[in-house]
Amino acid sequence: MGALDTAVRSGRALYAGISSYSPERTLEAAAILADLGTPLLIHQPSYSMLNRWTENGEPNLFEALERVGAGSIAFSPLAQGLLTDKYLHGVPEDSRAAAGTSLSEDHLSQDNLDRVRGLNGIAENRGQSLAQLAIAWVLREQTKGTPVTSALIGASSVRQLEDSLTAARQLDFTEEELRAIDEFAVESDINLWAAALKA
Ligand SMILES: NC(=O)c1ccc[n+]([C@@H]2O[C@H](COP(=O)([O-])OP(=O)(O)OC[C@H]3O[C@@H](n4cnc5c(N)ncnc54)[C@H](OP(=O)(O)O)[C@@H]3O)[C@@H](O)[C@H]2O)c1
């Protein structure tokens, strides 16, 4: 935290942020930064329909962030590509799962693919692609003041980027849709950053 404070104080950075800290460590980090006089602005957690660790605990990460007045940027909202239509009919040659980079074929278990198919059906009923649904879902509480400030997406083509950016046109969900999503949006053992939370 001393290094972050120095970076801001010396003008090398505008704001201080942290990533993949547990709720407890986040509260600790925010207190240290506050003592130093540099507020914690943002936390960058992994968060998606298949990776919901930020919702667990007392307080959970979002509650901890609200307590200290910080926002959060959810990274990998597409679960590295799993929460898109690209693995519905096998593993495309040009995909991350084929290359084994940050998504392995182990993540494409039958259970996970069943969840992806279920979520894809809900996306179709909303007139969205699965990628658009996945991004809209992490941003769903934005209008109610909870601290999911933005979604940090990746893309390997302009077509993907254009598809994903369209998510912002439809961020509203009915209670019925959220309940239907919860049936499939469960922990799926895809959080590559889980070890960092124990540090
Ligand atoms: N703070 C941290 O520790 C941390 C850790 C990881 C990442 N990050 C940041 O978060 C950013 C996003 O991470 P990520 O790239 O893993 O996120 P992601 O958005 O969950 O996954 C992006 C991948 O999904 C696929 N994809 C994207 N849009 C698509 C669409 N519309 N239709 C079909 N497939 C689509 C592409 O896979 P293919 O490449 O297979 O086509 C793309 O590479 C990174 O750039 C990085 O800056 C931060």
PDBQT file of the ligand as one rigid body, heavy atoms in Angstrom, charges set to zero:
ROOT
HETATM    1  N1  LIG A 201      -6.510  -8.137 -12.532  1.00  0.00    +0.000 N 
HETATM    2  C1  LIG A 201      -6.203  -9.344 -12.932  1.00  0.00    +0.000 C 
HETATM    3  O1  LIG A 201      -5.593 -10.134 -12.212  1.00  0.00    +0.000 OA
HETATM    4  C2  LIG A 201      -6.633  -9.785 -14.302  1.00  0.00    +0.000 A 
HETATM    5  C3  LIG A 201      -6.588 -11.130 -14.644  1.00  0.00    +0.000 A 
HETATM    6  C4  LIG A 201      -7.033 -11.521 -15.911  1.00  0.00    +0.000 A 
HETATM    7  C5  LIG A 201      -7.479 -10.584 -16.800  1.00  0.00    +0.000 A 
HETATM    8  N2  LIG A 201      -7.491  -9.256 -16.431  1.00  0.00    +0.000 N 
HETATM    9  C6  LIG A 201      -7.944  -8.217 -17.380  1.00  0.00    +0.000 C 
HETATM   10  O2  LIG A 201      -9.239  -8.506 -17.791  1.00  0.00    +0.000 OA
HETATM   11  C7  LIG A 201      -9.298  -8.415 -19.221  1.00  0.00    +0.000 C 
HETATM   12  C8  LIG A 201     -10.367  -9.373 -19.689  1.00  0.00    +0.000 C 
HETATM   13  O3  LIG A 201      -9.992 -10.707 -19.381  1.00  0.00    +0.000 OA
HETATM   14  P1  LIG A 201     -10.398 -11.886 -20.342  1.00  0.00    +0.000 P 
HETATM   15  O4  LIG A 201      -9.900 -11.574 -21.722  1.00  0.00    +0.000 OA
HETATM   16  O5  LIG A 201     -10.058 -13.190 -19.704  1.00  0.00    +0.000 OA
HETATM   17  O6  LIG A 201     -12.003 -11.699 -20.312  1.00  0.00    +0.000 OA
HETATM   18  P2  LIG A 201     -13.275 -12.317 -20.952  1.00  0.00    +0.000 P 
HETATM   19  O7  LIG A 201     -13.997 -11.125 -21.496  1.00  0.00    +0.000 OA
HETATM   20  O8  LIG A 201     -13.941 -13.165 -19.920  1.00  0.00    +0.000 OA
HETATM   21  O9  LIG A 201     -12.817 -13.312 -22.148  1.00  0.00    +0.000 OA
HETATM   22  C9  LIG A 201     -12.429 -12.814 -23.392  1.00  0.00    +0.000 C 
HETATM   23  C10 LIG A 201     -12.437 -13.941 -24.435  1.00  0.00    +0.000 C 
HETATM   24  O10 LIG A 201     -13.790 -14.351 -24.680  1.00  0.00    +0.000 OA
HETATM   25  C11 LIG A 201     -13.975 -14.579 -26.086  1.00  0.00    +0.000 C 
HETATM   26  N3  LIG A 201     -14.952 -13.588 -26.549  1.00  0.00    +0.000 N 
HETATM   27  C12 LIG A 201     -14.982 -12.264 -26.250  1.00  0.00    +0.000 A 
HETATM   28  N4  LIG A 201     -16.073 -11.664 -26.775  1.00  0.00    +0.000 NA
HETATM   29  C13 LIG A 201     -16.742 -12.630 -27.442  1.00  0.00    +0.000 A 
HETATM   30  C14 LIG A 201     -17.956 -12.628 -28.185  1.00  0.00    +0.000 A 
HETATM   31  N5  LIG A 201     -18.694 -11.517 -28.314  1.00  0.00    +0.000 N 
HETATM   32  N6  LIG A 201     -18.358 -13.805 -28.749  1.00  0.00    +0.000 NA
HETATM   33  C15 LIG A 201     -17.630 -14.943 -28.600  1.00  0.00    +0.000 A 
HETATM   34  N7  LIG A 201     -16.459 -15.010 -27.896  1.00  0.00    +0.000 NA
HETATM   35  C16 LIG A 201     -16.040 -13.862 -27.316  1.00  0.00    +0.000 A 
HETATM   36  C17 LIG A 201     -12.612 -14.445 -26.736  1.00  0.00    +0.000 C 
HETATM   37  O11 LIG A 201     -12.027 -15.713 -26.701  1.00  0.00    +0.000 OA
HETATM   38  P3  LIG A 201     -11.057 -16.266 -27.891  1.00  0.00    +0.000 P 
HETATM   39  O12 LIG A 201      -9.774 -15.522 -27.714  1.00  0.00    +0.000 OA
HETATM   40  O13 LIG A 201     -10.960 -17.728 -27.578  1.00  0.00    +0.000 OA
HETATM   41  O14 LIG A 201     -11.741 -15.948 -29.188  1.00  0.00    +0.000 OA
HETATM   42  C18 LIG A 201     -11.903 -13.497 -25.790  1.00  0.00    +0.000 C 
HETATM   43  O15 LIG A 201     -10.495 -13.597 -25.871  1.00  0.00    +0.000 OA
HETATM   44  C19 LIG A 201      -7.880  -8.734 -19.707  1.00  0.00    +0.000 C 
HETATM   45  O16 LIG A 201      -7.597  -8.112 -20.920  1.00  0.00    +0.000 OA
HETATM   46  C20 LIG A 201      -7.025  -8.170 -18.585  1.00  0.00    +0.000 C 
HETATM   47  O17 LIG A 201      -6.687  -6.820 -18.862  1.00  0.00    +0.000 OA
HETATM   48  C21 LIG A 201      -7.099  -8.848 -15.209  1.00  0.00    +0.000 A 
ENDROOT
TORSDOF 0
